[in-house]
Amino acid sequence: MNRLKRLLKKLLRYRVSPKDAFLSYHYQRHNQRRLEHLASLGLDIAGCAVLEVGAGIGDHTSFFLDRGCEVVTSDSRQENIEILRSRYPDIHVLHLDLEAPPETFNKVFDIVYCYGLLYHLKNPTRAIEFMSRCCRKMLLLETCVSCGDKNMLNPCTEDAGHPTQAVSGEGCRPTRRWVYNQINRYFEFVYLPITQPNHEEFPLDWTLPPSKQTLTRAVFIASRQKIINKLLSDEIPIKQIRH
C-alpha cells in the first residue's frame, strides 16, 4: 500500500502543468524581486540583442522587450516552448538544451541572459562555454549556489518530471567561487553586485550558516569590457546589502 501511495504521489507530481508551476505566487514574487534588482543596477541594456536561455514560460522576457531589445528566447522543454510561442508570437523562440548545446549555433548577441538555469544542469561548464561563444557584450547570470569559498560544483539530483527542474534529473549547487572561476575563463571582467534582491533566498552575510528552509542564490555579471559601476564588485563579497 505504501508503495502504491508513493507511485500515485509521483504520478500526480509529474502532472503539474508549466503554468501552474511558473504562475504560482512563489515564482511570481521571486521573479519580481530579481527583475527589480536587475533594473536597479543601471546596466547598459536598452536596445541590445538578447539571447534568453532557460526562459521557462517567459516571465522575464518582457523586461527586455520593454527596453527596446531584440530578444531571442529559448527553453529545453517542449511544453514551455509552446507557451512561449503563444505569449510572444512576434519573437523568435528556440528549442535550446544547454546540456548539449548545438555546435552549429553561430549567432552572437550583445547580452546572454541566464537567470535560474545553471543549477539545473549537470554539466554547467559546457553551458558557460556555449554562452560565452554567443556573447559579445555581457552575460547576466543568476543561480542557486552553495555557501563556502571552496571551488566546488556540488552535483545533486532533481525531479525531472517537474517543469521547473532539471530535464536530466541531475543538477548542481556550485559555490560562488566555482561560478566566478568558470566565467572568468571566458570573460576578462567578472562582477558580483554589492546589493542583493529583496528576497530571502539572496543572503546578505555569507559568513552565517545558510537557512535549511530556503535556497541560496547569487547574481553574476560578466563583461567583455570593464564596467565602471559603484554597485558592482570585481571580488566575491562576504557581505552585501539590499538594493
Secondary structure, DSSP 8 states (H G I E B T S, - for coil): -HHHHHHHHHHHHHT--HHHHHTSHHHHHHHHHHHHHHHHTT-S-TT-EEEE-S-TTTTTHHHHHTTT-EEEEEES-HHHHHHHHHH-TTSEEEE--TTS--TT----EEEEEEES-GGG-S-HHHHHHHHHHTEEEEEEEEEE-BSSSS----EEE--TTSTTS-TTSEEE--BHHHHHHHHHTT-SEEEEESEE-SSTTS-SBTTS---TTS--EEEEEEESS----TTEESS--SB-EE-
